[in-house]
């Protein structure tokens, strides 16, 4: 029982540390996507 609780705790800590990194990657991807969308009309007119 103690082993199960420790494994659960360690897993929870790891997931807690990974979530901000995953969210940062998603935000960066969204920003790049928005930037590319705004560049397309400029590329078409030049």
Backbone as ProteinMPNN parsed JSONL, in Angstrom:
{"seq_chain_A": "XXXXXXXXXXXXXXXXXXXXXXXXXXXXXXXXXXXXXXXXXXXXXX", "coords_chain_A": {"N_chain_A": [[0.818, -1.196, 0.0], [1.91, 1.257, 0.801], [3.863, 1.5, -1.126], [2.334, 1.822, -3.423], [1.134, 4.295, -2.885], [3.405, 5.938, -2.831], [4.333, 5.69, -5.456], [2.171, 6.801, -6.802], [2.3, 9.404, -5.82], [4.809, 10.281, -6.775], [4.339, 10.104, -9.521], [2.307, 12.006, -9.751], [3.717, 14.338, -9.078], [5.547, 14.469, -11.173], [3.84, 14.789, -13.394], [2.711, 17.212, -12.688], [4.906, 18.866, -12.981], [5.392, 18.663, -15.689], [3.142, 19.721, -16.979], [3.139, 22.671, -17.122], [5.224, 23.004, -18.979], [4.216, 21.738, -21.255], [2.017, 23.375, -21.762], [3.355, 25.751, -22.342], [4.625, 25.076, -24.726], [2.401, 24.66, -26.345], [1.348, 27.262, -26.381], [3.431, 28.661, -27.646], [3.355, 27.43, -30.143], [0.83, 28.222, -30.974], [1.218, 30.975, -31.161], [3.113, 31.116, -33.226], [1.591, 30.077, -35.297], [-0.43, 32.014, -35.548], [1.145, 34.18, -36.321], [2.077, 33.284, -38.791], [-0.31, 33.202, -40.203], [-0.91, 35.909, -40.418], [1.194, 36.706, -41.997], [0.716, 35.594, -44.491], [-1.154, 37.116, -46.204], [0.475, 39.339, -46.663], [2.607, 38.221, -48.04], [1.312, 37.429, -50.333], [0.672, 39.814, -51.574], [3.066, 40.929, -52.192]], "CA_chain_A": [[0.0, 0.0, 0.0], [2.804, 2.411, 0.853], [4.524, 1.59, -2.438], [1.359, 2.381, -4.36], [0.997, 5.719, -2.59], [4.618, 6.653, -3.237], [4.341, 5.736, -6.923], [1.149, 7.778, -7.182], [2.811, 10.737, -5.496], [5.884, 10.605, -7.715], [3.701, 10.343, -10.818], [1.619, 13.289, -9.671], [4.709, 15.41, -9.107], [6.087, 14.554, -12.543], [2.809, 15.372, -14.264], [2.613, 18.612, -12.303], [6.045, 19.609, -13.55], [5.319, 18.638, -17.15], [2.02, 20.508, -17.509], [3.514, 24.02, -17.574], [6.045, 22.912, -20.187], [3.315, 21.414, -22.367], [1.235, 24.582, -22.045], [4.244, 26.727, -22.978], [4.812, 24.648, -26.117], [1.145, 24.952, -27.063], [1.247, 28.717, -26.567], [4.404, 29.043, -28.671], [2.831, 26.945, -31.421], [-0.297, 29.085, -31.341], [1.753, 32.278, -31.577], [3.724, 30.958, -34.556], [0.505, 29.878, -36.249], [-1.048, 33.327, -35.769], [2.092, 35.009, -37.065], [2.09, 32.806, -40.168], [-1.57, 33.595, -40.842], [-0.812, 37.326, -40.759], [2.211, 36.888, -43.045], [0.246, 35.113, -45.776], [-1.619, 38.188, -47.102], [1.607, 40.19, -47.041], [3.371, 37.499, -49.065], [0.513, 37.382, -51.566], [0.644, 41.117, -52.219], [4.411, 41.388, -52.582]], "C_chain_A": [[0.863, 1.263, 0.0], [3.492, 2.599, -0.487], [3.588, 2.225, -3.463], [1.219, 3.887, -4.142], [2.225, 6.505, -3.025], [4.709, 6.753, -4.755], [3.337, 6.77, -7.416], [1.637, 9.202, -6.933], [3.884, 11.164, -6.482], [5.297, 10.904, -9.089], [2.992, 11.688, -10.834], [2.58, 14.461, -9.738], [5.269, 15.58, -10.518], [5.084, 15.189, -13.496], [2.663, 16.861, -13.958], [3.741, 19.458, -12.862], [5.983, 19.67, -15.063], [4.23, 19.546, -17.709], [2.403, 21.926, -17.913], [4.355, 24.002, -18.848], [5.173, 22.624, -21.407], [2.496, 22.643, -22.746], [2.094, 25.642, -22.725], [4.473, 26.364, -24.445], [3.552, 24.933, -26.933], [1.011, 26.438, -27.356], [2.215, 29.19, -27.652], [3.927, 28.61, -30.056], [1.688, 27.823, -31.897], [0.197, 30.44, -31.831], [2.367, 32.189, -32.969], [2.654, 30.801, -35.622], [-0.173, 31.207, -36.567], [-0.137, 34.216, -36.612], [2.112, 34.596, -38.532], [0.818, 33.208, -40.908], [-1.506, 35.061, -41.26], [0.228, 37.58, -41.844], [1.672, 36.51, -44.418], [-0.288, 36.222, -46.676], [-0.472, 39.104, -47.548], [2.447, 39.517, -48.132], [2.618, 37.497, -50.394], [0.54, 38.714, -52.303], [2.017, 41.569, -52.672], [5.012, 40.531, -53.671]], "O_chain_A": [[0.575, 2.219, -0.719], [3.684, 3.729, -0.936], [4.003, 3.06, -4.268], [1.189, 4.659, -5.1], [2.1, 7.619, -3.534], [5.118, 7.787, -5.285], [3.625, 7.528, -8.343], [1.409, 10.095, -7.749], [3.865, 12.294, -6.971], [5.714, 11.857, -9.748], [3.07, 12.425, -11.817], [2.291, 15.468, -10.385], [5.444, 16.702, -10.994], [5.447, 16.035, -14.313], [2.509, 17.673, -14.87], [3.549, 20.632, -13.179], [6.47, 20.628, -15.664], [4.381, 20.084, -18.806], [2.006, 22.354, -18.997], [4.217, 24.881, -19.699], [5.379, 23.208, -22.471], [2.305, 22.919, -23.93], [1.606, 26.361, -23.597], [4.511, 27.243, -25.306], [3.631, 25.393, -28.072], [0.606, 26.826, -28.451], [1.858, 30.026, -28.482], [4.082, 29.349, -31.028], [1.588, 28.134, -33.084], [-0.335, 30.991, -32.795], [2.168, 33.077, -33.797], [2.79, 31.328, -36.726], [-0.458, 31.494, -37.729], [-0.601, 34.918, -37.51], [2.159, 35.449, -39.418], [0.86, 33.519, -42.098], [-1.99, 35.421, -42.333], [0.141, 38.588, -42.546], [2.13, 37.057, -45.421], [0.101, 36.269, -47.843], [-0.461, 39.584, -48.682], [2.938, 40.186, -49.041], [3.233, 37.558, -51.458], [0.441, 38.742, -53.53], [2.124, 42.507, -53.462], [6.135, 40.785, -54.108]]}, "name": "protein", "num_of_chains": 1, "seq": "XXXXXXXXXXXXXXXXXXXXXXXXXXXXXXXXXXXXXXXXXXXXXX"}
